[in-house]
Amino acid sequence: MSVTAKKEPKFYTRKEAAEILHVTLPTLARITKDGLLISKRVGSRILYEADAIDEAVKKQVVFKYRRA
């Protein structure tokens, strides 16, 4: 008898996501607004899927220093 384990999705808070991506909270807000990262609102908290953050780190995506 095998039991299929359902993987719970992991989420990072705004602060954790910003630290992992080495950006400030306002930059993280801009990234989210621009649609580069997708956030989920749970109550009053904003959470980011760990898979999306880890993928951005793996690809070494640079989010900093965008000047208009």
Secondary structure as the mmCIF struct_conf table of DSSP 4:
data_model
#
loop_
_struct_conf.conf_type_id
_struct_conf.id
_struct_conf.beg_label_comp_id
_struct_conf.beg_label_asym_id
_struct_conf.beg_label_seq_id
_struct_conf.end_label_comp_id
_struct_conf.end_label_asym_id
_struct_conf.end_label_seq_id
HELX_LH_PP_P HELX_LH_PP_P1 THR A 4 LYS A 10
STRN STRN1 PHE A 11 THR A 13
HELX_RH_AL_P HELX_RH_AL_P1 ARG A 14 LEU A 21
TURN_TY1_P TURN_TY1_P1 HIS A 22 HIS A 22
HELX_RH_AL_P HELX_RH_AL_P2 LEU A 25 LYS A 33
TURN_TY1_P TURN_TY1_P2 ASP A 34 GLY A 35
BEND BEND1 LEU A 36 LEU A 37
STRN STRN2 SER A 39 VAL A 42
TURN_TY1_P TURN_TY1_P3 GLY A 43 SER A 44
STRN STRN3 ARG A 45 GLU A 49
HELX_RH_AL_P HELX_RH_AL_P3 ALA A 50 LYS A 59
TURN_TY1_P TURN_TY1_P4 GLN A 60 GLN A 60
#
